[in-house]
């Protein structure tokens, strides 16, 4: 399914209460998924825990990210190298933002956007 969405530029996932991640655990991905994605919003996803973890991703086009009421998402896969055009992440909740885990702590400060 992701291969068919390779031209997708805007992805908004809203009020999908049972969704736990972007890719089913049993789906194997051997290519860069969503290479043209520029806008990603995840809103009201109480069970969501995984944002493409362990899959090859290209965030070169990613410009805008917003995450709201998605408390189980604890890690974002972005840094200045993987997402050079990302202007910031709208976290909407300071407690959630402060608890995020980052591979590169400098990215947390760079991407902070309220």
Secondary structure, DSSP 4 states (H G I P E B T S, - for coil): -GGGGTT--EEEEES-TT--BSS-TT----S-B-TT--EEEEES-TT--BSSTTS-B--TT--EEEEES-TT--B----TTTTTT---EE-S-HHHHHH-B-SSHHHHHHHEE-
